[in-house]
C-alpha cells in the first residue's frame, strides 16, 4: 500500500526504509575503540547522563561514529524521560512541526516521517504543531528504532576523577549502589543540568504546601475551586496558569513585573545555519552581546498559550506587578505588588532556572575547579548579567575547563551538553532546531579525544596489520621478465663454431 507520494505507508514500512538508508550509508560505523579492563572491570567509553532528547541524539551519533561501547542512564522510568510528559504542560510543542530536530539528516528519522507513517499526509498538512504526548511517543520510537543503549531507573550520585585518566560513576539502581568506570561523561541533563529551579528568596518563609515551581509535580486537581497565583510571563508560566484554569481554579492572577508581555522572539528571527555553526566562532564580547540582548528582550510566550489563559473570564493579568511582599495568612498567602494585595490559596513560580553547581551533588568532587565565564571574562559595565557570568566556560567539545591549569585534568572528559552551554556554543544543546548539529559537534570531539588517547594502540595495530591486498602473482617487473625471457632463449649444449672472418 502506498500514498500518493509513492512511498510505502505505515510505520513498519518507514522503519524498513530507515534501515535501508542506514545500510546504504554503511551506518552505524564499525566499532573501533579498543576495549579496556581495569581491575577486572570493563571500562565504558562514554556514559551519557540523561535520556531525554539531547541524550538520545548524542547516543545516536556516537553509535553512528563507531563508539559502540557507551551507555545512557536516566533516573526516570522508560517513556518518562525529559520534561515532555512530566512538568511540560503545553498542549503542543512551541517549535514549528517541520523542524528536523534529532533526525541527524536522515529523512526517515524525522518527526514528519513518523507522523505521516501513523496518520497520513493529509493529517500532517492540517497539523499545527506537534502534540506534546505525540512528541514523547516519537522519542520513544526513535530510541527503539535506533536500538540505543538506554538504562532506566538509574540515579548518578557522584562523578569522581581517578588517577588513571578515567572517571568513577557512582550509581544507584533498584536500591543497590555500584560504580562504573568511564573514559568520558556527557551531562545531557536539560535546563537545570547545572543547578535547579529558581525561586526568589521572598518565598523562603512560606510553608512549602502553599507554593510550587513550574518544574515541580503539581496536583492540579486539588486546585479546583481555589484561588491560584502565577508569577512570570514566560511560556511555562502561561502553560501552568492554563492547566490550573482547566482543572477548575476559581480565580487566576498572573503577576508580571514588565510593563507589557514580550512580543518578538529575537533568536527565531535570526535563525540560520550561520548562527548554528558560526556562533561558537564569535569573539567573547560578541557572544555576550548577542545573548545579553536576547535575554533582556525575553522570549514571548506562544500566542496559543496566552489565548489558552485569556479565554477564561476568571483569569486576570497584572502588568507592572513585581511581588514586593509575600506573607502567610492562615490557610492562604497574600501577594503584595505595587498595585495591591491579592489573597491566593496556591502560588506557582514560573521564574526559570539558575546555574548553581552546589545544587548538583553528583558534581561535588569537580565543581570547585570548573571555570565559569566570570572567572576570565569581565562583564561589560553596560551589560551586567549574572546568569551569563555563572555560565560554564567550555571547550570545543563542550568539555569543562579548569579554573587553573592542572587543577583537575578530569574536567576535559566531562562534557556539558545541556542548556548552560549556550554562551559558549550557542543554542545547540536543549532546543529542537539545532540539537543534531550540537550532538554531532559533541560526538566528533569525543571521538577525537578517544583516538588521540589510544594513539599507541592504534599505531601498534597499524604495524601489526598484515592482510595482503596483492598476492604477488598479479604482474611482474618488466626488466626481470625480459631477463627471464632472454635466459629462456639461451640454448643449452656446446657453442656453435665461429665462422671465419674474411679480410678486407
BELHU-V5435 format. One record per pair of residues at least 24 apart in sequence whose C-alpha atoms are under 7 Angstrom apart, sorted by the first residue. I is the first residue (numbers start at 0). J is the second residue. D is the distance in whole Angstrom. If there is no record, write none. Layout:
I|J|D + I|J|D
This chain:
8|116|6 + 9|116|4 + 9|117|6 + 10|116|5 + 10|117|6 + 13|107|7 + 13|116|7 + 16|107|7 + 17|107|5 + 17|108|7 + 26|63|6 + 27|62|6 + 27|63|4 + 27|64|7 + 27|65|6 + 28|63|6 + 28|64|5 + 28|65|5 + 29|65|5 + 30|65|4 + 30|66|6 + 30|67|6 + 31|65|6 + 31|66|7 + 32|66|7 + 42|180|5 + 42|181|6 + 43|68|6 + 43|69|6 + 43|180|6 + 43|181|5 + 43|182|7 + 44|68|6 + 44|69|6 + 44|181|6 + 44|182|5 + 44|183|6 + 45|69|5 + 45|70|7 + 45|181|6 + 45|182|6 + 45|183|5 + 45|184|6 + 46|70|5 + 46|71|6 + 46|181|6 + 46|183|6 + 46|184|5 + 46|185|6 + 47|71|5 + 47|72|6 + 47|184|6 + 47|185|5 + 47|186|6 + 47|187|7 + 48|72|5 + 48|73|6 + 48|185|6 + 48|186|5 + 48|187|6 + 48|188|7 + 49|73|5 + 49|186|7 + 49|187|5 + 49|188|5 + 50|80|6 + 50|149|7 + 51|80|5 + 51|81|5 + 52|138|7 + 53|187|6 + 53|428|7 + 53|429|7 + 53|434|7 + 54|187|5 + 55|142|7 + 56|101|6 + 56|435|7 + 56|438|6 + 57|438|5 + 57|442|7 + 58|147|7 + 59|147|7 + 60|438|7 + 60|439|6 + 60|442|6 + 61|442|6 + 70|148|5 + 70|149|6 + 71|148|6 + 71|149|5 + 71|150|6 + 72|149|6 + 72|150|5 + 72|151|6 + 72|153|6 + 73|150|6 + 73|151|5 + 73|152|6 + 73|153|6 + 73|154|7 + 74|151|6 + 74|152|4 + 74|153|5 + 74|154|5 + 75|151|6 + 75|152|5 + 76|151|6 + 76|152|6 + 77|151|6 + 78|139|6 + 83|131|6 + 83|132|7 + 83|135|6 + 84|132|6 + 86|213|7 + 86|214|5 + 86|215|6 + 86|216|6 + 88|238|5 + 88|239|6 + 88|242|7 + 89|238|5 + 90|130|6 + 90|131|6 + 91|128|6 + 91|129|5 + 91|130|4 + 91|131|5 + 92|128|6 + 92|129|6 + 92|130|6 + 92|131|6 + 93|301|7 + 95|128|6 + 96|128|5 + 96|129|6 + 98|432|6 + 99|432|7 + 100|431|5 + 100|432|5 + 100|433|6 + 100|434|6 + 100|435|6 + 101|434|6 + 101|435|5 + 102|435|7 + 103|435|5 + 110|137|7 + 155|361|7 + 156|360|7 + 156|361|5 + 157|360|7 + 157|361|4 + 157|362|6 + 158|361|6 + 158|362|6 + 159|364|6 + 160|409|6 + 164|409|7 + 182|412|7 + 183|412|5 + 183|413|6 + 184|412|6 + 184|413|5 + 184|414|6 + 185|413|6 + 185|414|5 + 185|415|6 + 185|416|6 + 186|414|6 + 186|415|5 + 186|416|5 + 186|417|7 + 187|416|5 + 187|417|5 + 188|417|6 + 189|417|5 + 189|418|6 + 189|429|6 + 190|417|6 + 190|418|5 + 191|352|6 + 192|417|6 + 193|354|5 + 193|355|6 + 193|356|6 + 193|359|7 + 194|353|6 + 194|354|4 + 194|355|4 + 194|356|6 + 194|358|5 + 194|359|6 + 195|352|6 + 195|353|6 + 195|354|7 + 195|358|7 + 196|351|6 + 196|352|4 + 196|353|6 + 197|350|6 + 197|351|6 + 197|352|5 + 197|353|5 + 198|348|7 + 198|350|6 + 201|325|7 + 202|325|7 + 205|326|7 + 205|327|6 + 209|344|7 + 209|345|5 + 209|346|6 + 210|345|6 + 210|346|5 + 210|347|6 + 211|346|7 + 211|347|5 + 211|348|6 + 212|347|6 + 212|348|5 + 212|349|6 + 213|239|7 + 213|347|6 + 213|348|6 + 213|349|5 + 219|243|6 + 219|246|6 + 220|246|6 + 222|246|7 + 222|247|7 + 222|248|6 + 223|247|4 + 223|248|5 + 223|249|7 + 224|248|5 + 224|249|5 + 225|249|5 + 225|250|7 + 225|344|6 + 226|250|5 + 226|251|6 + 226|343|5 + 226|344|5 + 226|345|7 + 227|251|5 + 227|252|6 + 227|343|5 + 227|344|6 + 227|345|5 + 227|346|6 + 228|252|5 + 228|253|6 + 228|343|6 + 228|345|6 + 228|346|5 + 228|347|6 + 229|253|5 + 229|254|6 + 229|346|6 + 229|347|5 + 229|348|6 + 229|349|7 + 230|254|5 + 230|255|6 + 230|347|6 + 230|348|5 + 230|349|5 + 230|350|7 + 231|255|5 + 231|348|7 + 231|349|5 + 231|350|6 + 232|260|7 + 233|299|6 + 233|300|5 + 234|300|4 + 234|301|7 + 234|304|7 + 235|349|6 + 236|349|5 + 237|304|6 + 237|305|6 + 237|308|7 + 238|304|6 + 240|308|7 + 241|307|6 + 241|308|5 + 249|313|7 + 250|313|5 + 250|314|6 + 251|313|6 + 251|314|5 + 251|315|6 + 252|314|6 + 252|315|5 + 252|316|6 + 253|315|6 + 253|316|5 + 253|317|6 + 254|316|7 + 254|317|5 + 254|318|7 + 254|320|6 + 254|321|7 + 255|317|6 + 255|318|5 + 255|319|6 + 255|320|5 + 255|321|6 + 256|318|6 + 256|319|5 + 256|320|5 + 256|321|4 + 257|318|6 + 257|319|5 + 258|318|5 + 258|319|5 + 259|318|6 + 260|299|7 + 261|296|7 + 261|297|6 + 261|298|7 + 261|299|5 + 262|299|5 + 263|298|7 + 263|299|6 + 264|298|5 + 264|299|6 + 265|293|6 + 266|293|7 + 275|425|7 + 275|433|7 + 278|424|6 + 278|425|6 + 279|423|6 + 279|424|5 + 279|425|6 + 286|422|7 + 291|382|7 + 291|384|7 + 354|389|6 + 354|390|7 + 368|401|5 + 368|402|5 + 368|406|7 + 368|407|6 + 369|399|6 + 369|400|6 + 369|401|5 + 369|402|6 + 370|400|6 + 370|401|5 + 370|402|4 + 387|422|7 + 390|419|6 + 390|422|7 + 391|419|7 + 391|420|7 + 392|423|6 + 393|423|6 + 396|440|6 + 396|441|5 + 396|444|5 + 396|445|7 + 397|441|6
